[in-house]
Amino acid sequence: MTSIRIAPSILSCDFARLADECAAVIDAGADWLHIDVMDGHFVPNITIGLPVVEALRKHFPDTFLDVHVMISNPDEMAAAFVTAGADLVSFHPEATANCHRVIQKIHNAGGKASLAINPGTSLDVLEYVIEDIDMVLIMSVNPGFGGQKFIPQTLRKLRDLQAFLLRHGRPDLDVEVDGGVSAKNIAEIHQAGANVLVAGSAIFNTDNYATTIAEMRQKLR
C-alpha cells in the first residue's frame, strides 16, 4: 500500500472563513484537501461547485485537491472539475450509464479518476474498470451530509476490497474512506485497508487542528 494521507473534508469547515480554514489544516499537517460537491439531485444537499475549486486552486497551488462529485451528471461535469483545478475526481457509478467513458474524460483532462462506492453498493462495479482507475473511494456513510456515524460493515468491505485488488494485480492502489472517520477508529480503518483517510467534523470541530491531526497520525503508527 502507498503512503498514508489525511484529507480534511472542507464540508465541515466554517464556509465564511473557507480560505483561512483550508490554510489552517494545511499548516496543521493535512496531506490533501477533500472537497465534497453535491447537487441536490444525486444527494439531498447542495454544497459547492466549480468556482470554489478554481478559487482553492488559485490560493493553494501546491495542495492536492481531492474532489468528490456527488452529482447526477458526471458525464458532463467530472472533467470540468479537473480543468477547474482538481487533481483527482471521484464519481459514483450509479450516476452514469458509462463509467469507463467518465474515467477517460477525467484522464484526458489531465486528472486522476476514482470510483466512489456507496455503503449499499457492491464492489462488483469495479470489476471491469479496476485497471483504469487511480483510487477507490469507499463511503462509510451514506453520502449527502457531514457528521454521520461510521458504518461498521465498512471494515468488512475494505478487507474484501483488499482481496479484490490483490486478485486483479493492483494491491498498491490508493483506497480512500470517507465518513465518520476520527482518532478513535482511524487505526482500524487503516488496518482494514485504507490509506487515504477523510475526516471532516473530527478535525474542524476541534480547537486545535494540529493536535487532532497529530493524534490521528500517532494512532496510525
C-alpha positions in Angstrom: 0.0 0.0 0.0 1.2 3.5 -0.7 1.7 6.2 1.9 -0.9 7.3 4.4 -2.7 10.6 3.7 -5.0 12.6 5.9 -7.6 14.6 3.9 -9.7 17.0 5.9 -13.2 17.5 4.3 -13.9 21.2 3.9 -17.7 20.3 4.2 -17.3 20.7 7.9 -15.3 23.9 8.0 -16.6 27.4 8.5 -17.5 28.4 5.0 -17.4 32.1 5.9 -13.7 31.6 6.5 -13.0 29.0 3.8 -9.5 30.1 2.7 -8.4 30.6 6.3 -9.8 27.2 7.4 -8.0 25.4 4.5 -4.7 27.2 5.2 -5.1 26.2 8.9 -5.5 22.5 8.2 -2.7 22.5 5.6 -0.4 24.2 8.2 -1.6 21.7 10.7 -0.2 18.8 8.6 -3.0 17.8 6.3 -1.9 16.0 3.1 -4.9 16.7 0.8 -8.0 18.8 0.9 -11.2 16.8 0.3 -13.9 18.8 -1.5 -17.5 17.5 -1.5 -19.6 18.6 -4.4 -23.3 18.0 -4.0 -26.0 18.9 -6.5 -29.3 18.4 -4.7 -30.2 15.6 -7.2 -27.9 12.7 -6.6 -27.8 13.6 -2.9 -30.3 15.6 -0.9 -28.0 18.5 -0.3 -26.3 21.3 -2.2 -22.8 22.5 -1.4 -20.2 24.0 -3.8 -19.1 23.8 -7.4 -16.6 24.8 -10.0 -15.9 28.4 -8.8 -14.8 27.2 -5.3 -12.5 24.6 -6.8 -11.0 27.3 -9.1 -10.5 29.7 -6.1 -8.9 27.0 -4.0 -6.5 26.0 -6.8 -5.5 29.7 -7.1 -4.9 30.2 -3.4 -3.3 26.8 -2.8 -1.4 26.0 -6.0 0.7 23.2 -4.4 -2.1 21.4 -2.4 -3.6 18.2 -3.7 -7.3 18.8 -4.3 -9.3 15.6 -3.9 -12.8 16.4 -5.3 -15.7 14.0 -4.7 -18.6 14.7 -7.0 -22.0 13.6 -5.7 -23.8 14.7 -8.8 -26.2 13.2 -11.3 -24.3 14.2 -14.4 -20.6 13.2 -14.0 -20.5 12.5 -17.8 -20.8 16.3 -18.4 -19.1 17.7 -15.3 -16.4 15.5 -14.0 -13.7 16.6 -16.4 -14.7 20.3 -15.8 -13.6 19.9 -12.2 -10.1 18.8 -13.4 -10.0 21.9 -15.6 -11.0 24.0 -12.6 -8.1 22.6 -10.6 -8.9 19.2 -9.2 -6.1 16.7 -9.0 -8.4 13.8 -8.6 -12.1 13.3 -9.1 -14.2 10.6 -7.5 -17.7 9.9 -9.0 -20.5 7.4 -8.4 -21.2 4.6 -10.8 -24.9 4.9 -10.1 -24.9 8.4 -11.7 -23.7 7.3 -15.1 -24.5 4.7 -17.8 -20.8 4.5 -18.8 -18.2 4.6 -16.0 -15.4 3.9 -18.4 -16.2 7.0 -20.5 -16.2 9.2 -17.4 -12.9 7.8 -16.4 -11.5 8.5 -19.9 -12.8 12.1 -19.8 -11.1 12.7 -16.4 -7.8 11.3 -17.6 -8.0 13.2 -20.9 -8.4 16.4 -18.9 -5.2 15.6 -17.0 -6.7 14.4 -13.7 -6.8 11.2 -11.7 -10.0 9.2 -11.6 -11.7 7.4 -8.7 -14.9 5.4 -8.3 -16.9 6.2 -5.2 -18.7 3.2 -3.7 -21.8 3.8 -1.5 -22.4 1.6 1.6 -25.0 -0.4 -0.2 -23.2 -0.7 -3.5 -21.3 -3.9 -4.3 -17.6 -4.0 -5.2 -18.7 -5.7 -8.4 -18.9 -2.3 -10.1 -15.1 -2.2 -10.1 -14.7 -5.5 -12.0 -14.1 -4.1 -15.5 -12.6 -0.7 -14.7 -10.2 -1.6 -11.9 -7.2 -1.4 -14.4 -8.2 2.2 -15.4 -8.8 4.0 -12.1 -6.3 5.7 -9.8 -8.2 5.2 -6.5 -11.2 3.6 -4.9 -13.3 5.7 -2.5 -15.3 3.6 0.0 -18.1 5.6 1.5 -18.5 4.7 5.2 -21.7 6.8 5.5 -24.5 7.4 3.0 -23.4 10.5 1.0 -25.1 13.9 1.4 -24.3 15.2 4.9 -21.3 15.6 7.2 -21.1 14.5 10.8 -22.6 11.0 10.3 -21.6 7.9 12.2 -19.2 5.4 10.7 -21.0 2.3 9.3 -19.1 -0.7 10.8 -19.7 -3.0 7.9 -17.3 -0.8 6.0 -14.4 -2.7 7.7 -15.5 -5.9 6.1 -15.9 -4.1 2.7 -12.4 -2.8 3.0 -11.0 -6.3 3.7 -13.0 -7.6 0.7 -11.6 -4.8 -1.4 -8.0 -5.7 -0.5 -8.6 -9.3 -1.6 -10.2 -8.0 -4.8 -7.2 -5.7 -5.6 -4.8 -8.5 -4.9 -6.6 -10.8 -7.4 -6.5 -8.0 -10.0 -2.9 -7.2 -9.6 -3.5 -3.8 -8.0 -2.5 -4.2 -4.3 -0.9 -0.7 -4.2 -4.0 1.2 -5.4 -5.0 4.1 -3.2 -8.0 3.3 -1.1 -9.9 6.2 0.5 -12.5 6.1 3.2 -15.0 9.0 3.8 -17.5 9.3 6.6 -17.3 9.1 10.4 -13.5 8.8 10.5 -12.0 10.0 13.8 -9.0 9.4 16.0 -11.0 6.7 17.7 -11.4 4.5 14.7 -8.8 5.6 12.2 -6.3 2.8 13.1 -8.8 0.0 12.5 -9.9 1.6 9.2 -6.3 1.8 8.1 -5.6 -1.8 9.2 -8.6 -2.9 7.1 -7.1 -1.5 4.0 -7.5 2.3 3.7 -4.5 4.6 3.2 -6.4 7.9 2.4 -8.5 9.0 5.4 -11.1 11.7 5.0 -12.1 13.4 8.3 -14.4 16.4 8.5 -16.1 17.2 11.8 -13.5 15.1 13.6 -10.9 17.8 12.6 -12.9 21.0 12.1 -14.9 20.7 15.2 -11.8 20.6 17.4 -10.0 23.5 19.0 -6.6 22.7 17.6 -6.3 21.1 14.1 -2.6 20.3 14.5 -3.1 18.5 17.8 -6.0 16.5 16.2 -4.1 15.5 13.1 -1.0 14.6 15.2 -3.2 12.4 17.3 -4.6 10.7 14.2 -1.0 10.1 12.9 0.0 8.7 16.3 -2.9 6.2 16.2 -1.9 5.2 12.6 1.5 4.2 13.8 
